[in-house]
Amino acid sequence: MDINERIGVQISRARTRRGWNQSELARRLGKSRQHLSMIEQGKQQPRAELLIEIATVLGVSTDYLLGRVEEERQADDATDADADLLPEGLVYAYDAE
């Protein structure tokens, strides 16, 4: 399974666990259902900003969406220890307007 397919599967799993259909998630993201469908099918890779937004709306980590962890972990559950997972010198900043 390539990364695009993995992301799509993980988004679909998190979405269905919340009882949402594609239209509901797309509405919450301000995107079209068709765009979301292409991402969930692995036919289109979401931009980094959209991946972060999807994770936030679904209440999961981006690591979960990327298939790096198995558990749906709330982004708010991150600890300072998670900073050790970043490559040295990498600074992460996200400004959600």
N, C-alpha and C positions, 0 to 999 in steps of 0.2 A: 504494500500500500504506500503510495507516495504521500508527500506532506500535504498536498492539496486535498487528497481524499481523506487523510487523517483529520485535518481541520474540519472538513465537512461532516464527518461522522461524529466528531466530538460536539460540534454545534448542535447537530440534530438530536443527540442524546440529551444534552443539557436542556434544550428547548422542550422536548417531549416530557421530560421529568417534571417540568413546570406546568404541563398541561396546555402548552401553547402550540398553535399551528404556525406555519411559516408566515401567514399573513399577520398574525399578532406580533411576532418578533420583528418582522419588517416594519410594521407600524411604529413600534417602540424605538426602532433605530432610525426611522425617517427614510427608509430605503424601500425599493420596490420588492414585492414578493419574488419576482422573476430573478432579480439580482441575488437575493438570498438563496433561492433554489439553485442557481448556478454554483454558488459557493458550497452549499451542502452536497452537491453532486461531485465536487472536486474539479469542476470544469473552469473555475475561476478562483484565483487566490486573492483574498482580501488584503487591502493595504494595511500596514501596521496600525494606523490610527483606527481603522474600522475594526480590526481584530481586538484592540483594546476596548473599544466601545461595546462590541458584542460580549466580551468577557464581563464587563461592568454590568450591562443590562441583565445578563444571565446569572450574575452573582458567582462566577467561577474565575479561576486564574487563567492568564494567558498560557501558562505552562500546561494546564489541563487541555485547553483548546489545541495546543501544539502536540499533545500526546506525550508530554514529558513526565507527567504524573497521572496516576490512575484515578485519584479521588477528586471529586469536585470540591475544591477548597475555595472558600470566599477570599477574594482579594484582600479584604480587611484583616484576614487572619495571618497575613505575612508578618514576619518578625525581622528584627535586625539581623538575625542569623542568615536570612535569605540573601542579604547583600553579599555574603561570602560566595554565593553561586555565580555572581557576575564576573566576567573576565576582568582582570586587573586593568584599571584605567578607564573602564566603561562606566559612564555616568548615565543613569536613566532619569529622564524628566518627561512628564506628561502634563500638559495644561489643558484640562477639559473646560472649554468655555461654555 
